[in-house]
Amino acid sequence: MTSPREPIRNLIASLLFFFARVAAVVLQLKLVEHFFGAQYAGLNALLNQLAFYVALIELGLAAAAISLLYEPIKSEDRERTSALLFALHRDTSRLMLLALPVIAALIYGYSRSLHTSLPYFVVLATLALTAISGLVTLLSIHYQAYLNASEEIYQVHLVLGAGYLLKTAIGVALAVHLGNYLWLPATVVGVTIGEVLTMRWRFHRSFPHYVARAGRDAFAVIRNRAKYVLFHRVGGLIYYQSDFIILSLVASLALVKDYAQVQYAVAGALGLSSAVFNALTATIARRRLDAGPDARWKQYATILRTTYFLAGCAAIALFFTVPAAVQWFFGGGALPQRDFLLFAMLLFLNIVKQVDDTLITATGTFHVGFWLPLLESTSYALLGIVLARRFGIEGIVTAGICTNLVFAVVAKSEVVARGIFEGSTRRLARTKFTTLLAAAVCVAPIFGMYVAARAIRLGPLGTVGLLNTLTIIYSLAVSWLFLRKSFAERDPRRAAVLKREAA
């Protein structure tokens, strides 16, 4: 049985991983542009995006296995746990071998299609090294699956966070010292191998009873759920990783660089919320196993209200402070104010949609409306290509807002209502509306504070630092009140059980 402190460890480690990753990608963009130019900065912005596509090779097997591991790990069924992990590892290894020729063909075609003046060999070698690092990461997929499902994901995040910092520090230093950008993606491969070895050591230390053996039923049950997870995985990857690729194909790498300067701020806030949800998914899943229907509705409303509030604070902070921060850090002219308004709207929608996505993952309800994520991402990609050709950055952000409103706000709510809350569509809609109103009331002081600060005309750095600090303090305090009030244990018998478990 895991310690009651595990959720806190997971949360802290997820936040550290988030900040390490943000620092790494921002510093890479800044330093690569400074030493090698805007074209290389745009190519570097694509590096992390392409790695996510390589990870798609496992076809959703990992997410399916994690959702199946919650129960046997909690009940300490070591034989079943080992069987699921071995099946995941064996199937992923087979898929990697089958995917090699497909990856090679895609890398060749994509490198030929880029709008860039960089040498073809540099582009091709960068994409190839990125693919290799992604394939190496897949070797540790079953280690990560166990640590995730057992509420020990903090170990994964500590390793990966340290890896991001090492990749940036060593890779950029070698590339600048030797005058060759390719040393950066080459370093990524080397550090990734170290990550896999470290993950293997941590896995065997946490689960020394692992036996590399599985029956056919373990393979069958993972594959059966993975075929539904795959739609979610493909849809999520296309939606979240296509913007840079679309701009690189229909515009230029220079525009990718301009877009990345703001998108990294959006991705940073979104990544922060993702880190929180990823850290607490296993905790939510395990708590739902013991909760009744009313308690589950209460948990959902609490998480939803808190997320609406935090998303509103993040969107307001982005709109008022990111323009000055981007101009100060990267230099050059700032984008029009309307662009930051669009980015703020997109950020809000992308954060709030994670509540339903997390609930689907925690309950393993991948089969209900499984085709929606793929339809959403395809619509976004097609609409993004059309609008980006005509409006550039504004077009692709507008495409994201439109697809979110149709699919994440409307369609995903129906999936959660039918698949998780047994058809309670009206109650779900009422819950979302009332929690949105409650969150809006709490967000109003933040909005007023930013408007007042703009009227006072504080200096750019003073505005960004002071207002964001106040926003963080206020948002954390209100979120704690939301969670503490709604998740307070009122049943004395249940409280006594929890106290004994903690002891």
ZIHUUR-V729279 format. One record per residue. N is the residue number from 1. SS is DSSP state (hx for helix, st for strand, lp for the rest). PHI is phi in whole degrees, -180 to 180 (none if undefined). NEAR is the number of other ideal C-beta (glycine too) atoms within 8 Angstrom. Layout:
# ZIHUUR-V729279
n=(N:N)
ss=(SS:SS)
phi=(PHI:PHI)
near=(NEAR:NEAR)
This chain:
# ZIHUUR-V729279
n=(1:2:3:4:5:6:7:8:9:10:11:12:13:14:15:16:17:18:19:20:21:22:23:24:25:26:27:28:29:30:31:32:33:34:35:36:37:38:39:40:41:42:43:44:45:46:47:48:49:50:51:52:53:54:55:56:57:58:59:60:61:62:63:64:65:66:67:68:69:70:71:72:73:74:75:76:77:78:79:80:81:82:83:84:85:86:87:88:89:90:91:92:93:94:95:96:97:98:99:100:101:102:103:104:105:106:107:108:109:110:111:112:113:114:115:116:117:118:119:120:121:122:123:124:125:126:127:128:129:130:131:132:133:134:135:136:137:138:139:140:141:142:143:144:145:146:147:148:149:150:151:152:153:154:155:156:157:158:159:160:161:162:163:164:165:166:167:168:169:170:171:172:173:174:175:176:177:178:179:180:181:182:183:184:185:186:187:188:189:190:191:192:193:194:195:196:197:198:199:200:201:202:203:204:205:206:207:208:209:210:211:212:213:214:215:216:217:218:219:220:221:222:223:224:225:226:227:228:229:230:231:232:233:234:235:236:237:238:239:240:241:242:243:244:245:246:247:248:249:250:251:252:253:254:255:256:257:258:259:260:261:262:263:264:265:266:267:268:269:270:271:272:273:274:275:276:277:278:279:280:281:282:283:284:285:286:287:288:289:290:291:292:293:294:295:296:297:298:299:300:301:302:303:304:305:306:307:308:309:310:311:312:313:314:315:316:317:318:319:320:321:322:323:324:325:326:327:328:329:330:331:332:333:334:335:336:337:338:339:340:341:342:343:344:345:346:347:348:349:350:351:352:353:354:355:356:357:358:359:360:361:362:363:364:365:366:367:368:369:370:371:372:373:374:375:376:377:378:379:380:381:382:383:384:385:386:387:388:389:390:391:392:393:394:395:396:397:398:399:400:401:402:403:404:405:406:407:408:409:410:411:412:413:414:415:416:417:418:419:420:421:422:423:424:425:426:427:428:429:430:431:432:433:434:435:436:437:438:439:440:441:442:443:444:445:446:447:448:449:450:451:452:453:454:455:456:457:458:459:460:461:462:463:464:465:466:467:468:469:470:471:472:473:474:475:476:477:478:479:480:481:482:483:484:485:486:487:488:489:490:491:492:493:494:495:496:497:498:499:500:501:502:503)
ss=(lp:lp:lp:lp:lp:hx:hx:hx:hx:hx:hx:hx:hx:hx:hx:hx:hx:hx:hx:hx:hx:hx:hx:hx:hx:hx:hx:hx:hx:hx:hx:hx:hx:hx:hx:hx:lp:hx:hx:hx:hx:hx:hx:hx:hx:hx:hx:hx:hx:hx:hx:hx:hx:hx:hx:hx:hx:hx:lp:lp:hx:hx:hx:hx:hx:hx:hx:hx:hx:hx:hx:hx:hx:hx:lp:lp:lp:hx:hx:hx:hx:hx:hx:hx:hx:hx:hx:hx:hx:hx:hx:hx:hx:hx:hx:hx:hx:hx:hx:hx:hx:hx:hx:hx:hx:hx:hx:hx:hx:hx:hx:hx:hx:lp:lp:lp:lp:lp:lp:hx:hx:hx:hx:hx:hx:hx:hx:hx:hx:hx:hx:hx:hx:hx:hx:hx:hx:hx:lp:lp:hx:hx:hx:hx:hx:hx:hx:hx:hx:lp:lp:lp:hx:hx:hx:hx:hx:hx:hx:hx:hx:hx:hx:hx:hx:hx:hx:hx:hx:hx:hx:hx:hx:hx:hx:hx:hx:hx:lp:lp:lp:hx:hx:hx:hx:hx:hx:hx:hx:hx:hx:hx:hx:hx:hx:hx:hx:hx:hx:hx:hx:hx:hx:hx:hx:hx:lp:lp:lp:lp:lp:lp:lp:lp:lp:hx:hx:hx:hx:hx:hx:hx:hx:hx:hx:hx:hx:hx:hx:hx:hx:hx:hx:hx:hx:hx:hx:hx:hx:hx:hx:hx:hx:hx:hx:hx:hx:hx:hx:hx:lp:lp:hx:hx:hx:hx:hx:hx:hx:hx:hx:hx:hx:hx:hx:hx:hx:hx:hx:hx:hx:hx:hx:hx:hx:hx:hx:hx:hx:hx:hx:hx:hx:hx:hx:hx:hx:hx:lp:lp:lp:lp:hx:hx:hx:hx:hx:hx:hx:hx:hx:hx:hx:hx:hx:hx:hx:hx:hx:hx:hx:hx:hx:hx:hx:hx:hx:hx:hx:hx:hx:hx:hx:hx:hx:hx:hx:hx:hx:hx:lp:lp:lp:lp:lp:lp:hx:hx:hx:hx:hx:hx:hx:hx:hx:hx:hx:hx:hx:hx:hx:hx:hx:hx:hx:hx:hx:hx:hx:hx:hx:hx:hx:lp:lp:lp:lp:lp:lp:lp:lp:hx:hx:hx:hx:hx:hx:hx:hx:hx:hx:hx:hx:hx:hx:hx:hx:hx:hx:hx:hx:lp:hx:hx:hx:hx:hx:hx:hx:hx:hx:hx:hx:hx:hx:hx:hx:hx:hx:hx:hx:hx:hx:hx:hx:hx:hx:hx:hx:lp:lp:lp:lp:lp:hx:hx:hx:hx:hx:hx:hx:hx:hx:hx:hx:hx:hx:hx:hx:hx:hx:hx:hx:hx:hx:hx:hx:hx:hx:hx:hx:hx:hx:hx:hx:hx:lp:lp:lp:hx:hx:hx:hx:hx:hx:hx:hx:hx:hx:hx:hx:hx:hx:hx:hx:hx:hx:hx:hx:hx:hx:hx:hx:hx:hx:hx:hx:lp:lp:lp:lp:hx:hx:hx:hx:hx:hx:hx:hx:hx:hx:hx:lp)
phi=(none:-77:-72:-64:-83:-58:-58:-68:-61:-61:-65:-63:-65:-65:-67:-63:-61:-62:-67:-64:-68:-61:-60:-66:-69:-68:-65:-61:-61:-66:-71:-65:-64:-67:-93:-122:108:-66:-64:-68:-64:-65:-65:-66:-64:-78:-58:-70:-65:-68:-61:-67:-69:-63:-65:-67:-56:-73:56:82:-64:-66:-62:-64:-65:-61:-65:-86:-84:-55:-69:-65:-69:-65:-87:59:-86:-67:-64:-67:-61:-62:-63:-65:-68:-66:-62:-63:-65:-66:-67:-65:-63:-64:-65:-61:-65:-68:-85:-56:-65:-65:-63:-60:-66:-66:-63:-63:-67:-68:-64:-74:-90:-65:-87:-157:-103:-68:-58:-61:-63:-63:-63:-64:-66:-63:-66:-66:-65:-63:-64:-62:-63:-65:-66:-64:-60:-64:-67:-105:-65:-75:-65:-64:-62:-66:-63:-68:-67:-94:62:-121:-67:-59:-66:-64:-67:-65:-67:-69:-64:-62:-63:-60:-66:-67:-59:-70:-63:-74:-63:-66:-61:-66:-62:-71:-65:-93:69:-139:-61:-63:-66:-69:-64:-67:-65:-58:-63:-63:-68:-62:-61:-64:-62:-63:-64:-67:-64:-62:-64:-66:-64:-68:-72:-80:-133:-69:-90:-64:-125:-79:-157:-156:-87:-65:-65:-66:-62:-66:-69:-69:-64:-63:-78:-65:-65:-86:-61:-57:-62:-67:-66:-63:-61:-64:-66:-62:-68:-83:-116:-91:-61:-63:-68:-61:-64:-69:-88:-98:-127:-159:-68:-65:-70:-59:-64:-64:-66:-65:-60:-91:-62:-64:-68:-63:-64:-65:-64:-67:-65:-64:-67:-64:-62:-65:-65:-63:-69:-103:-60:-64:-65:-61:-62:-72:-70:-67:-64:-104:-90:-87:-57:-64:-65:-69:-63:-65:-61:-63:-63:-64:-63:-65:-62:-64:-68:-57:-64:-66:-65:-64:-62:-65:-65:-65:-62:-64:-64:-90:-114:-65:-55:-68:-66:-65:-65:-70:-79:-97:78:80:-82:-81:-69:-59:-61:-66:-65:-70:-65:-64:-62:-65:-63:-65:-61:-58:-66:-69:-75:-69:-69:-70:-63:-66:-62:-67:-65:-63:-67:-67:-97:69:-88:-85:-83:-84:59:-63:-83:-63:-59:-68:-65:-62:-67:-64:-62:-64:-63:-66:-65:-64:-62:-65:-73:-68:-62:-93:-118:68:-60:-61:-66:-73:-69:-62:-62:-65:-65:-63:-68:-64:-62:-76:-95:-73:-81:-96:-68:-65:-62:-68:-63:-65:-64:-79:-86:-113:-107:56:83:-83:-65:-65:-65:-64:-63:-65:-63:-65:-68:-68:-69:-65:-64:-62:-68:-62:-62:-74:-79:-52:-60:-65:-62:-61:-65:-68:-63:-65:-64:-66:-67:-73:63:-69:-63:-54:-69:-63:-64:-61:-67:-67:-67:-67:-64:-63:-64:-63:-62:-66:-66:-67:-65:-67:-62:-63:-65:-57:-69:-66:-70:-85:-103:-62:-79:-107:-86:-63:-68:-65:-62:-64:-63:-62:-66:-65:-63:-64:-68)
near=(3:7:5:8:6:12:11:7:9:17:11:9:15:15:11:11:14:13:9:12:12:12:11:12:11:10:10:13:15:10:10:15:13:6:7:10:6:9:12:12:15:17:15:12:13:12:12:8:11:13:12:12:10:14:11:10:13:12:9:14:16:13:13:16:16:11:14:13:15:13:9:12:12:9:6:6:9:8:7:9:14:14:13:16:14:14:13:15:11:10:13:15:9:8:12:11:7:7:9:8:6:8:12:8:8:8:12:9:8:9:11:7:6:10:7:11:3:10:5:8:6:11:13:11:10:13:12:9:13:14:12:9:14:15:12:11:13:13:8:11:14:14:11:12:14:15:15:12:12:12:11:12:15:13:12:12:15:11:12:11:14:9:12:14:11:10:14:12:8:10:16:13:8:11:16:9:6:7:5:6:12:11:11:15:14:10:12:14:12:8:13:13:9:10:13:12:8:9:15:10:8:12:13:9:6:11:9:6:6:10:8:6:6:10:6:5:7:13:12:8:10:16:11:7:14:13:8:12:13:10:14:15:12:12:15:10:13:13:13:7:12:12:11:14:10:13:16:14:10:7:11:10:15:9:12:15:14:10:13:13:11:15:11:12:13:13:9:10:13:11:11:11:14:10:13:11:12:9:14:12:12:14:11:13:12:11:9:11:9:5:8:5:5:6:8:11:11:9:14:12:11:12:11:13:12:12:13:14:16:12:13:13:13:14:12:14:15:15:11:11:13:13:10:11:11:13:12:10:8:9:5:5:4:7:10:6:6:7:12:14:9:12:16:12:10:13:15:12:14:12:14:12:12:12:12:12:11:13:13:14:10:12:11:9:10:14:7:8:10:10:7:13:13:11:10:15:16:10:11:14:11:8:11:15:11:10:13:16:8:7:8:10:14:11:14:15:12:11:14:15:12:9:15:13:10:11:13:14:11:9:12:14:13:10:14:13:13:12:11:10:12:5:6:8:10:6:10:12:9:8:12:10:8:8:12:9:8:11:13:10:7:9:12:8:8:14:9:8:11:13:8:8:12:9:6:6:4:7:5:9:8:8:14:12:8:10:14:10:8:9:13:8:8:11:12:8:8:10:11:8:8:12:10:8:7:10:8:6:7:3:6:5:6:8:9:8:8:10:8:7:8:7:4)
